[in-house]
Amino acid sequence: MRNRIAWLLIRMAGTIMEGGENMLAVYVAMIHKGVISIDDVPTAGGNRDKVKAALEATGMDQNGNIV
């Protein structure tokens, strides 16, 4: 149920905002909380690379664990 709600929120936010910095923050937060993994982040527009860079910049690995 938790994952289903998370995916619903991701789809809604993606539809409304069409990407951007806000979606980057959403992906980073969801990875940190363990709701999704980096493999679940879409590759379109380089989103996955941006999320990886943001995770590294905040001191986390690709699984959202603090290094």
All heavy atoms as TSV, in Angstrom:
chain	resi	resn	atom	element	x	y	z
A	1	MET	N	N	0.827	-1.191	0.000
A	1	MET	CA	C	0.000	0.000	0.000
A	1	MET	C	C	0.875	1.261	0.000
A	1	MET	O	O	0.592	2.195	-0.719
A	1	MET	CB	C	-0.913	-0.037	1.230
A	1	MET	CG	C	-1.810	1.143	1.344
A	1	MET	SD	S	-3.062	1.067	0.071
A	1	MET	CE	C	-4.116	2.347	0.569
A	2	ARG	N	N	1.931	1.237	0.814
A	2	ARG	CA	C	2.816	2.397	0.923
A	2	ARG	C	C	3.489	2.700	-0.417
A	2	ARG	O	O	3.562	3.852	-0.837
A	2	ARG	CB	C	3.851	2.117	1.997
A	2	ARG	CG	C	4.833	3.204	2.222
A	2	ARG	CD	C	5.738	2.821	3.372
A	2	ARG	NE	N	6.908	3.657	3.384
A	2	ARG	CZ	C	7.949	3.462	4.137
A	2	ARG	NH1	N	7.962	2.439	4.959
A	2	ARG	NH2	N	8.960	4.260	4.091
A	3	ASN	N	N	3.963	1.652	-1.082
A	3	ASN	CA	C	4.600	1.848	-2.376
A	3	ASN	C	C	3.614	2.328	-3.431
A	3	ASN	O	O	3.956	3.128	-4.289
A	3	ASN	CB	C	5.275	0.562	-2.846
A	3	ASN	CG	C	6.527	0.263	-2.066
A	3	ASN	OD1	O	7.102	1.149	-1.448
A	3	ASN	ND2	N	6.920	-0.979	-2.074
A	4	ARG	N	N	2.399	1.823	-3.349
A	4	ARG	CA	C	1.382	2.234	-4.320
A	4	ARG	C	C	1.070	3.721	-4.172
A	4	ARG	O	O	0.951	4.448	-5.163
A	4	ARG	CB	C	0.129	1.398	-4.114
A	4	ARG	CG	C	-0.887	1.596	-5.176
A	4	ARG	CD	C	-2.007	0.614	-5.031
A	4	ARG	NE	N	-2.905	0.760	-6.157
A	4	ARG	CZ	C	-3.961	0.051	-6.344
A	4	ARG	NH1	N	-4.278	-0.897	-5.489
A	4	ARG	NH2	N	-4.738	0.241	-7.377
A	5	ILE	N	N	0.971	4.194	-2.943
A	5	ILE	CA	C	0.723	5.620	-2.700
A	5	ILE	C	C	1.906	6.443	-3.179
A	5	ILE	O	O	1.738	7.498	-3.788
A	5	ILE	CB	C	0.438	5.871	-1.204
A	5	ILE	CG1	C	-0.903	5.241	-0.826
A	5	ILE	CG2	C	0.436	7.358	-0.893
A	5	ILE	CD1	C	-1.192	5.247	0.649
A	6	ALA	N	N	3.116	5.948	-2.923
A	6	ALA	CA	C	4.314	6.667	-3.355
A	6	ALA	C	C	4.338	6.809	-4.876
A	6	ALA	O	O	4.634	7.887	-5.402
A	6	ALA	CB	C	5.561	5.942	-2.863
A	7	TRP	N	N	4.040	5.718	-5.582
A	7	TRP	CA	C	4.034	5.780	-7.038
A	7	TRP	C	C	2.943	6.719	-7.550
A	7	TRP	O	O	3.134	7.427	-8.526
A	7	TRP	CB	C	3.873	4.391	-7.642
A	7	TRP	CG	C	5.166	3.677	-7.681
A	7	TRP	CD1	C	5.523	2.581	-6.964
A	7	TRP	CD2	C	6.308	4.018	-8.455
A	7	TRP	NE1	N	6.807	2.217	-7.236
A	7	TRP	CE2	C	7.314	3.089	-8.161
A	7	TRP	CE3	C	6.584	5.029	-9.367
A	7	TRP	CZ2	C	8.574	3.143	-8.745
A	7	TRP	CZ3	C	7.837	5.070	-9.952
A	7	TRP	CH2	C	8.800	4.136	-9.638
A	8	LEU	N	N	1.817	6.724	-6.898
A	8	LEU	CA	C	0.746	7.632	-7.285
A	8	LEU	C	C	1.196	9.082	-7.138
A	8	LEU	O	O	0.970	9.911	-8.018
A	8	LEU	CB	C	-0.507	7.372	-6.438
A	8	LEU	CG	C	-1.695	8.282	-6.703
A	8	LEU	CD1	C	-2.208	8.077	-8.117
A	8	LEU	CD2	C	-2.794	8.002	-5.707
A	9	LEU	N	N	1.867	9.382	-6.030
A	9	LEU	CA	C	2.367	10.742	-5.812
A	9	LEU	C	C	3.415	11.123	-6.851
A	9	LEU	O	O	3.433	12.255	-7.337
A	9	LEU	CB	C	2.943	10.876	-4.403
A	9	LEU	CG	C	1.928	10.827	-3.269
A	9	LEU	CD1	C	2.640	10.801	-1.930
A	9	LEU	CD2	C	0.972	12.005	-3.354
A	10	ILE	N	N	4.280	10.179	-7.192
A	10	ILE	CA	C	5.297	10.461	-8.209
A	10	ILE	C	C	4.646	10.765	-9.550
A	10	ILE	O	O	5.003	11.723	-10.225
A	10	ILE	CB	C	6.278	9.277	-8.346
A	10	ILE	CG1	C	7.172	9.194	-7.120
A	10	ILE	CG2	C	7.121	9.408	-9.606
A	10	ILE	CD1	C	8.042	7.966	-7.097
A	11	ARG	N	N	3.683	9.950	-9.940
A	11	ARG	CA	C	3.007	10.176	-11.221
A	11	ARG	C	C	2.276	11.507	-11.249
A	11	ARG	O	O	2.331	12.235	-12.230
A	11	ARG	CB	C	2.038	9.040	-11.507
A	11	ARG	CG	C	2.726	7.813	-11.993
A	11	ARG	CD	C	1.733	6.803	-12.534
A	11	ARG	NE	N	2.223	5.494	-12.154
A	11	ARG	CZ	C	1.530	4.567	-11.553
A	11	ARG	NH1	N	0.270	4.765	-11.265
A	11	ARG	NH2	N	2.066	3.415	-11.237
A	12	MET	N	N	1.590	11.828	-10.159
A	12	MET	CA	C	0.853	13.089	-10.100
A	12	MET	C	C	1.810	14.273	-10.180
A	12	MET	O	O	1.569	15.220	-10.921
A	12	MET	CB	C	0.021	13.166	-8.822
A	12	MET	CG	C	-1.207	12.308	-8.855
A	12	MET	SD	S	-2.181	12.250	-7.324
A	12	MET	CE	C	-1.923	13.785	-6.546
A	13	ALA	N	N	2.881	14.215	-9.416
A	13	ALA	CA	C	3.841	15.315	-9.424
A	13	ALA	C	C	4.502	15.446	-10.786
A	13	ALA	O	O	4.717	16.558	-11.279
A	13	ALA	CB	C	4.884	15.095	-8.334
A	14	GLY	N	N	4.831	14.327	-11.404
A	14	GLY	CA	C	5.433	14.366	-12.729
A	14	GLY	C	C	4.506	14.942	-13.769
A	14	GLY	O	O	4.928	15.688	-14.657
A	15	THR	N	N	3.243	14.627	-13.666
A	15	THR	CA	C	2.254	15.146	-14.601
A	15	THR	C	C	2.073	16.647	-14.423
A	15	THR	O	O	2.009	17.399	-15.392
A	15	THR	CB	C	0.893	14.448	-14.405
A	15	THR	OG1	O	1.083	13.042	-14.585
A	15	THR	CG2	C	-0.136	14.953	-15.386
A	16	ILE	N	N	2.046	17.076	-13.189
A	16	ILE	CA	C	1.812	18.495	-12.906
A	16	ILE	C	C	3.030	19.343	-13.261
A	16	ILE	O	O	2.917	20.382	-13.887
A	16	ILE	CB	C	1.452	18.696	-11.421
A	16	ILE	CG1	C	0.089	18.073	-11.142
A	16	ILE	CG2	C	1.444	20.172	-11.051
A	16	ILE	CD1	C	-0.256	17.987	-9.675
A	17	MET	N	N	4.216	18.884	-12.859
A	17	MET	CA	C	5.395	19.738	-12.971
A	17	MET	C	C	6.298	19.405	-14.138
A	17	MET	O	O	7.198	20.176	-14.458
A	17	MET	CB	C	6.192	19.671	-11.678
A	17	MET	CG	C	5.392	20.171	-10.510
A	17	MET	SD	S	6.183	20.195	-8.923
A	17	MET	CE	C	7.388	18.946	-8.968
A	18	GLU	N	N	6.128	18.245	-14.780
A	18	GLU	CA	C	6.959	17.847	-15.908
A	18	GLU	C	C	8.449	17.911	-15.572
A	18	GLU	O	O	9.260	18.433	-16.319
A	18	GLU	CB	C	6.673	18.732	-17.124
A	18	GLU	CG	C	5.284	18.621	-17.674
A	18	GLU	CD	C	4.996	17.286	-18.322
A	18	GLU	OE1	O	5.905	16.726	-18.919
A	18	GLU	OE2	O	3.851	16.825	-18.217
A	19	GLY	N	N	8.803	17.408	-14.410
A	19	GLY	CA	C	10.215	17.351	-14.011
A	19	GLY	C	C	10.642	18.604	-13.278
A	19	GLY	O	O	9.843	19.291	-12.678
A	20	GLY	N	N	11.938	18.893	-13.305
A	20	GLY	CA	C	12.447	20.089	-12.659
A	20	GLY	C	C	13.074	19.781	-11.314
A	20	GLY	O	O	13.196	18.626	-10.895
A	21	GLU	N	N	13.505	20.830	-10.634
A	21	GLU	CA	C	14.205	20.687	-9.361
A	21	GLU	C	C	13.313	20.106	-8.264
A	21	GLU	O	O	13.797	19.417	-7.379
A	21	GLU	CB	C	14.751	22.044	-8.910
A	21	GLU	CG	C	15.809	22.606	-9.843
A	21	GLU	CD	C	17.033	21.711	-9.937
A	21	GLU	OE1	O	17.487	21.210	-8.902
A	21	GLU	OE2	O	17.516	21.514	-11.056
A	22	ASN	N	N	12.025	20.364	-8.308
A	22	ASN	CA	C	11.135	19.834	-7.284
A	22	ASN	C	C	11.047	18.313	-7.348
A	22	ASN	O	O	11.041	17.644	-6.320
A	22	ASN	CB	C	9.743	20.446	-7.407
A	22	ASN	CG	C	9.734	21.912	-7.063
A	22	ASN	OD1	O	10.548	22.379	-6.291
A	22	ASN	ND2	N	8.829	22.656	-7.667
A	23	MET	N	N	11.010	17.769	-8.555
A	23	MET	CA	C	10.969	16.310	-8.688
A	23	MET	C	C	12.279	15.699	-8.224
A	23	MET	O	O	12.296	14.615	-7.652
A	23	MET	CB	C	10.674	15.900	-10.132
A	23	MET	CG	C	9.220	15.985	-10.494
A	23	MET	SD	S	8.136	15.076	-9.375
A	23	MET	CE	C	8.669	13.415	-9.628
A	24	LEU	N	N	13.370	16.390	-8.454
A	24	LEU	CA	C	14.669	15.919	-7.980
A	24	LEU	C	C	14.639	15.754	-6.469
A	24	LEU	O	O	15.058	14.731	-5.936
A	24	LEU	CB	C	15.766	16.901	-8.400
A	24	LEU	CG	C	17.168	16.610	-7.911
A	24	LEU	CD1	C	17.713	15.372	-8.592
A	24	LEU	CD2	C	18.061	17.796	-8.179
A	25	ALA	N	N	14.095	16.735	-5.770
A	25	ALA	CA	C	13.995	16.663	-4.318
A	25	ALA	C	C	13.076	15.532	-3.879
A	25	ALA	O	O	13.349	14.848	-2.889
A	25	ALA	CB	C	13.494	17.994	-3.764
A	26	VAL	N	N	12.011	15.308	-4.617
A	26	VAL	CA	C	11.076	14.227	-4.286
A	26	VAL	C	C	11.762	12.877	-4.426
A	26	VAL	O	O	11.672	12.019	-3.537
A	26	VAL	CB	C	9.810	14.290	-5.184
A	26	VAL	CG1	C	8.966	13.037	-5.027
A	26	VAL	CG2	C	8.990	15.523	-4.851
A	27	TYR	N	N	12.487	12.689	-5.534
A	27	TYR	CA	C	13.192	11.423	-5.742
A	27	TYR	C	C	14.240	11.182	-4.664
A	27	TYR	O	O	14.355	10.085	-4.134
A	27	TYR	CB	C	13.850	11.384	-7.121
A	27	TYR	CG	C	12.888	11.220	-8.272
A	27	TYR	CD1	C	12.975	12.024	-9.399
A	27	TYR	CD2	C	11.903	10.245	-8.246
A	27	TYR	CE1	C	12.110	11.863	-10.458
A	27	TYR	CE2	C	11.027	10.084	-9.301
A	27	TYR	CZ	C	11.136	10.898	-10.406
A	27	TYR	OH	O	10.271	10.729	-11.446
A	28	VAL	N	N	15.010	12.203	-4.331
A	28	VAL	CA	C	16.050	12.053	-3.305
A	28	VAL	C	C	15.415	11.690	-1.963
A	28	VAL	O	O	15.890	10.787	-1.265
A	28	VAL	CB	C	16.898	13.339	-3.194
A	28	VAL	CG1	C	17.801	13.292	-1.975
A	28	VAL	CG2	C	17.729	13.530	-4.449
A	29	ALA	N	N	14.338	12.360	-1.604
A	29	ALA	CA	C	13.675	12.074	-0.330
A	29	ALA	C	C	13.100	10.658	-0.306
A	29	ALA	O	O	13.218	9.951	0.699
A	29	ALA	CB	C	12.564	13.089	-0.074
A	30	MET	N	N	12.510	10.227	-1.412
A	30	MET	CA	C	11.916	8.896	-1.447
A	30	MET	C	C	12.978	7.804	-1.413
A	30	MET	O	O	12.784	6.765	-0.794
A	30	MET	CB	C	11.016	8.751	-2.668
A	30	MET	CG	C	9.775	9.619	-2.564
A	30	MET	SD	S	8.694	9.466	-3.968
A	30	MET	CE	C	7.975	7.874	-3.635
A	31	ILE	N	N	14.128	8.050	-2.037
A	31	ILE	CA	C	15.223	7.088	-1.969
A	31	ILE	C	C	15.770	7.032	-0.550
A	31	ILE	O	O	16.021	5.958	-0.003
A	31	ILE	CB	C	16.329	7.443	-2.985
A	31	ILE	CG1	C	15.830	7.175	-4.397
A	31	ILE	CG2	C	17.600	6.648	-2.701
A	31	ILE	CD1	C	16.754	7.688	-5.488
A	32	HIS	N	N	15.926	8.192	0.067
A	32	HIS	CA	C	16.429	8.238	1.448
A	32	HIS	C	C	15.503	7.509	2.413
A	32	HIS	O	O	15.944	6.825	3.323
A	32	HIS	CB	C	16.630	9.684	1.888
A	32	HIS	CG	C	17.142	9.813	3.275
A	32	HIS	ND1	N	18.387	9.356	3.652
A	32	HIS	CD2	C	16.583	10.330	4.387
A	32	HIS	CE1	C	18.558	9.591	4.937
A	32	HIS	NE2	N	17.476	10.184	5.407
A	33	LYS	N	N	14.202	7.618	2.202
A	33	LYS	CA	C	13.223	6.947	3.067
A	33	LYS	C	C	13.064	5.468	2.739
A	33	LYS	O	O	12.409	4.731	3.465
A	33	LYS	CB	C	11.853	7.628	2.955
A	33	LYS	CG	C	11.812	9.012	3.517
A	33	LYS	CD	C	11.961	8.979	5.010
A	33	LYS	CE	C	11.845	10.364	5.593
A	33	LYS	NZ	N	11.982	10.349	7.035
A	34	GLY	N	N	13.640	5.019	1.623
A	34	GLY	CA	C	13.564	3.611	1.256
A	34	GLY	C	C	12.304	3.226	0.511
A	34	GLY	O	O	12.008	2.045	0.361
A	35	VAL	N	N	11.571	4.205	0.021
A	35	VAL	CA	C	10.335	3.924	-0.698
A	35	VAL	C	C	10.634	3.428	-2.109
A	35	VAL	O	O	9.969	2.520	-2.609
A	35	VAL	CB	C	9.426	5.172	-0.735
A	35	VAL	CG1	C	8.176	4.930	-1.554
A	35	VAL	CG2	C	9.062	5.597	0.682
A	36	ILE	N	N	11.624	4.038	-2.764
A	36	ILE	CA	C	12.028	3.626	-4.101
A	36	ILE	C	C	13.541	3.442	-4.118
A	36	ILE	O	O	14.228	3.839	-3.176
A	36	ILE	CB	C	11.603	4.647	-5.184
A	36	ILE	CG1	C	12.300	5.995	-4.979
A	36	ILE	CG2	C	10.100	4.787	-5.235
A	36	ILE	CD1	C	12.078	6.983	-6.114
A	37	SER	N	N	14.054	2.880	-5.200
A	37	SER	CA	C	15.498	2.768	-5.378
A	37	SER	C	C	15.904	3.621	-6.571
A	37	SER	O	O	15.052	4.115	-7.322
A	37	SER	CB	C	15.908	1.308	-5.603
A	37	SER	OG	O	15.447	0.865	-6.854
A	38	ILE	N	N	17.194	3.768	-6.770
A	38	ILE	CA	C	17.687	4.571	-7.889
A	38	ILE	C	C	17.244	3.980	-9.217
A	38	ILE	O	O	17.056	4.701	-10.194
A	38	ILE	CB	C	19.223	4.733	-7.815
A	38	ILE	CG1	C	19.720	5.807	-8.783
A	38	ILE	CG2	C	19.917	3.420	-8.080
A	38	ILE	CD1	C	19.371	7.200	-8.399
A	39	ASP	N	N	17.025	2.677	-9.259
A	39	ASP	CA	C	16.576	2.028	-10.497
A	39	ASP	C	C	15.148	2.410	-10.870
A	39	ASP	O	O	14.742	2.253	-12.018
A	39	ASP	CB	C	16.674	0.508	-10.367
A	39	ASP	CG	C	18.115	0.046	-10.193
A	39	ASP	OD1	O	19.013	0.716	-10.743
A	39	ASP	OD2	O	18.326	-0.955	-9.503
A	40	ASP	N	N	14.370	2.910	-9.908
A	40	ASP	CA	C	12.989	3.313	-10.164
A	40	ASP	C	C	12.879	4.731	-10.723
A	40	ASP	O	O	11.818	5.127	-11.197
A	40	ASP	CB	C	12.159	3.225	-8.883
A	40	ASP	CG	C	12.076	1.809	-8.357
A	40	ASP	OD1	O	12.033	0.879	-9.181
A	40	ASP	OD2	O	12.066	1.637	-7.119
A	41	VAL	N	N	13.961	5.492	-10.666
A	41	VAL	CA	C	13.956	6.868	-11.171
A	41	VAL	C	C	14.042	6.827	-12.691
A	41	VAL	O	O	14.890	6.128	-13.244
A	41	VAL	CB	C	15.144	7.667	-10.594
A	41	VAL	CG1	C	15.183	9.070	-11.170
A	41	VAL	CG2	C	15.062	7.718	-9.078
A	42	PRO	N	N	13.179	7.560	-13.394
A	42	PRO	CA	C	13.210	7.551	-14.857
A	42	PRO	C	C	14.530	8.102	-15.400
A	42	PRO	O	O	15.134	8.991	-14.810
A	42	PRO	CB	C	12.056	8.463	-15.269
A	42	PRO	CG	C	11.323	8.813	-14.048
A	42	PRO	CD	C	12.115	8.392	-12.874
A	43	THR	N	N	14.957	7.568	-16.538
A	43	THR	CA	C	16.205	8.023	-17.148
A	43	THR	C	C	15.985	9.190	-18.105
A	43	THR	O	O	16.954	9.819	-18.522
A	43	THR	CB	C	16.872	6.874	-17.926
A	43	THR	OG1	O	15.959	6.377	-18.897
A	43	THR	CG2	C	17.282	5.756	-16.991
A	44	ALA	N	N	14.757	9.498	-18.432
A	44	ALA	CA	C	14.452	10.573	-19.390
A	44	ALA	C	C	14.975	11.911	-18.882
A	44	ALA	O	O	14.799	12.267	-17.714
A	44	ALA	CB	C	12.945	10.660	-19.609
A	45	GLY	N	N	15.635	12.635	-19.753
A	45	GLY	CA	C	16.136	13.957	-19.400
A	45	GLY	C	C	17.299	13.931	-18.432
A	45	GLY	O	O	17.618	14.945	-17.826
A	46	GLY	N	N	17.923	12.787	-18.244
A	46	GLY	CA	C	19.054	12.692	-17.329
A	46	GLY	C	C	18.658	12.735	-15.865
A	46	GLY	O	O	19.484	13.047	-15.005
A	47	ASN	N	N	17.396	12.435	-15.567
A	47	ASN	CA	C	16.918	12.493	-14.189
A	47	ASN	C	C	17.717	11.596	-13.259
A	47	ASN	O	O	18.060	11.998	-12.155
A	47	ASN	CB	C	15.443	12.119	-14.096
A	47	ASN	CG	C	14.534	13.220	-14.565
A	47	ASN	OD1	O	14.905	14.381	-14.547
A	47	ASN	ND2	N	13.343	12.864	-14.994
A	48	ARG	N	N	18.013	10.393	-13.700
A	48	ARG	CA	C	18.712	9.445	-12.825
A	48	ARG	C	C	20.109	9.965	-12.488
A	48	ARG	O	O	20.547	9.875	-11.340
A	48	ARG	CB	C	18.788	8.076	-13.480
A	48	ARG	CG	C	19.301	7.016	-12.524
A	48	ARG	CD	C	19.230	5.637	-13.093
A	48	ARG	NE	N	17.848	5.232	-13.275
A	48	ARG	CZ	C	17.470	4.153	-13.940
A	48	ARG	NH1	N	18.362	3.367	-14.485
A	48	ARG	NH2	N	16.193	3.854	-14.064
A	49	ASP	N	N	20.787	10.546	-13.464
A	49	ASP	CA	C	22.121	11.101	-13.213
A	49	ASP	C	C	22.059	12.288	-12.255
A	49	ASP	O	O	22.916	12.449	-11.390
A	49	ASP	CB	C	22.781	11.523	-14.519
A	49	ASP	CG	C	23.070	10.342	-15.432
A	49	ASP	OD1	O	23.285	9.223	-14.910
A	49	ASP	OD2	O	23.072	10.536	-16.662
A	50	LYS	N	N	21.035	13.121	-12.403
A	50	LYS	CA	C	20.873	14.266	-11.505
A	50	LYS	C	C	20.581	13.807	-10.088
A	50	LYS	O	O	21.083	14.384	-9.119
A	50	LYS	CB	C	19.743	15.169	-11.995
A	50	LYS	CG	C	20.058	15.894	-13.281
A	50	LYS	CD	C	18.864	16.695	-13.758
A	50	LYS	CE	C	19.095	17.302	-15.115
A	50	LYS	NZ	N	17.904	18.000	-15.620
A	51	VAL	N	N	19.777	12.762	-9.941
A	51	VAL	CA	C	19.464	12.234	-8.613
A	51	VAL	C	C	20.711	11.638	-7.978
A	51	VAL	O	O	20.987	11.863	-6.795
A	51	VAL	CB	C	18.314	11.204	-8.680
A	51	VAL	CG1	C	18.147	10.483	-7.354
A	51	VAL	CG2	C	17.019	11.883	-9.077
A	52	LYS	N	N	21.502	10.899	-8.758
A	52	LYS	CA	C	22.751	10.336	-8.231
A	52	LYS	C	C	23.672	11.449	-7.745
A	52	LYS	O	O	24.266	11.346	-6.681
A	52	LYS	CB	C	23.465	9.513	-9.309
A	52	LYS	CG	C	22.827	8.186	-9.593
A	52	LYS	CD	C	23.589	7.451	-10.682
A	52	LYS	CE	C	22.912	6.159	-11.072
A	52	LYS	NZ	N	23.619	5.459	-12.163
A	53	ALA	N	N	23.797	12.519	-8.538
A	53	ALA	CA	C	24.648	13.646	-8.151
A	53	ALA	C	C	24.126	14.325	-6.888
A	53	ALA	O	O	24.908	14.702	-6.006
A	53	ALA	CB	C	24.731	14.645	-9.294
A	54	ALA	N	N	22.813	14.472	-6.780
A	54	ALA	CA	C	22.231	15.102	-5.594
A	54	ALA	C	C	22.438	14.238	-4.350
A	54	ALA	O	O	22.711	14.758	-3.265
A	54	ALA	CB	C	20.743	15.363	-5.811
A	55	LEU	N	N	22.322	12.928	-4.507
A	55	LEU	CA	C	22.562	12.029	-3.377
A	55	LEU	C	C	24.006	12.134	-2.904
A	55	LEU	O	O	24.275	12.215	-1.700
A	55	LEU	CB	C	22.231	10.579	-3.758
A	55	LEU	CG	C	20.754	10.235	-3.885
A	55	LEU	CD1	C	20.585	8.873	-4.550
A	55	LEU	CD2	C	20.075	10.253	-2.526
A	56	GLU	N	N	24.941	12.162	-3.845
A	56	GLU	CA	C	26.352	12.287	-3.488
A	56	GLU	C	C	26.636	13.632	-2.834
A	56	GLU	O	O	27.401	13.714	-1.873
A	56	GLU	CB	C	27.227	12.107	-4.718
A	56	GLU	CG	C	27.254	10.690	-5.237
A	56	GLU	CD	C	28.043	10.554	-6.527
A	56	GLU	OE1	O	28.761	11.506	-6.912
A	56	GLU	OE2	O	27.954	9.483	-7.145
A	57	ALA	N	N	26.011	14.690	-3.339
A	57	ALA	CA	C	26.228	16.033	-2.792
A	57	ALA	C	C	25.707	16.159	-1.366
A	57	ALA	O	O	26.237	16.948	-0.574
A	57	ALA	CB	C	25.563	17.078	-3.682
A	58	THR	N	N	24.695	15.373	-1.028
A	58	THR	CA	C	24.135	15.431	0.323
A	58	THR	C	C	24.749	14.393	1.241
A	58	THR	O	O	24.301	14.224	2.375
A	58	THR	CB	C	22.606	15.249	0.288
A	58	THR	OG1	O	22.290	14.030	-0.379
A	58	THR	CG2	C	21.936	16.410	-0.415
A	59	GLY	N	N	25.770	13.673	0.760
A	59	GLY	CA	C	26.477	12.720	1.600
A	59	GLY	C	C	25.804	11.370	1.723
A	59	GLY	O	O	25.959	10.684	2.725
A	60	MET	N	N	25.068	10.974	0.689
A	60	MET	CA	C	24.400	9.675	0.694
A	60	MET	C	C	24.904	8.825	-0.457
A	60	MET	O	O	25.356	9.349	-1.473
A	60	MET	CB	C	22.884	9.846	0.566
A	60	MET	CG	C	22.210	10.441	1.768
A	60	MET	SD	S	20.428	10.482	1.584
A	60	MET	CE	C	20.202	12.190	1.132
A	61	ASP	N	N	24.806	7.505	-0.293
A	61	ASP	CA	C	25.121	6.616	-1.406
A	61	ASP	C	C	23.884	6.454	-2.272
A	61	ASP	O	O	22.853	7.093	-2.027
A	61	ASP	CB	C	25.658	5.269	-0.914
A	61	ASP	CG	C	24.658	4.490	-0.087
A	61	ASP	OD1	O	23.473	4.885	-0.002
A	61	ASP	OD2	O	25.055	3.464	0.484
A	62	GLN	N	N	23.950	5.607	-3.296
A	62	GLN	CA	C	22.827	5.469	-4.223
A	62	GLN	C	C	21.631	4.759	-3.615
A	62	GLN	O	O	20.561	4.726	-4.202
A	62	GLN	CB	C	23.285	4.746	-5.486
A	62	GLN	CG	C	24.230	5.585	-6.291
A	62	GLN	CD	C	24.616	4.925	-7.588
A	62	GLN	OE1	O	24.073	3.888	-7.958
A	62	GLN	NE2	N	25.549	5.509	-8.296
A	63	ASN	N	N	21.793	4.204	-2.411
A	63	ASN	CA	C	20.672	3.583	-1.729
A	63	ASN	C	C	20.029	4.527	-0.711
A	63	ASN	O	O	19.106	4.137	-0.002
A	63	ASN	CB	C	21.125	2.308	-1.017
A	63	ASN	CG	C	21.620	1.265	-1.992
A	63	ASN	OD1	O	21.033	1.090	-3.041
A	63	ASN	ND2	N	22.693	0.604	-1.639
A	64	GLY	N	N	20.541	5.742	-0.613
A	64	GLY	CA	C	19.994	6.712	0.322
A	64	GLY	C	C	20.563	6.604	1.722
A	64	GLY	O	O	20.090	7.278	2.632
A	65	ASN	N	N	21.582	5.781	1.901
A	65	ASN	CA	C	22.222	5.654	3.215
A	65	ASN	C	C	23.287	6.739	3.385
A	65	ASN	O	O	24.035	7.024	2.468
A	65	ASN	CB	C	22.879	4.281	3.361
A	65	ASN	CG	C	21.865	3.160	3.218
A	65	ASN	OD1	O	20.752	3.258	3.707
A	65	ASN	ND2	N	22.256	2.116	2.529
A	66	ILE	N	N	23.352	7.310	4.558
A	66	ILE	CA	C	24.337	8.345	4.835
A	66	ILE	C	C	25.711	7.708	4.906
A	66	ILE	O	O	25.912	6.717	5.602
A	66	ILE	CB	C	23.997	9.092	6.130
A	66	ILE	CG1	C	22.654	9.795	5.954
A	66	ILE	CG2	C	25.087	10.079	6.486
A	66	ILE	CD1	C	22.131	10.455	7.186
A	67	VAL	N	N	26.652	8.279	4.175
A	67	VAL	CA	C	28.008	7.737	4.099
A	67	VAL	C	C	28.835	8.238	5.263
A	67	VAL	O	O	28.803	9.330	5.663
A	67	VAL	CB	C	28.684	8.116	2.774
A	67	VAL	CG1	C	30.080	7.549	2.690
A	67	VAL	CG2	C	27.858	7.659	1.607
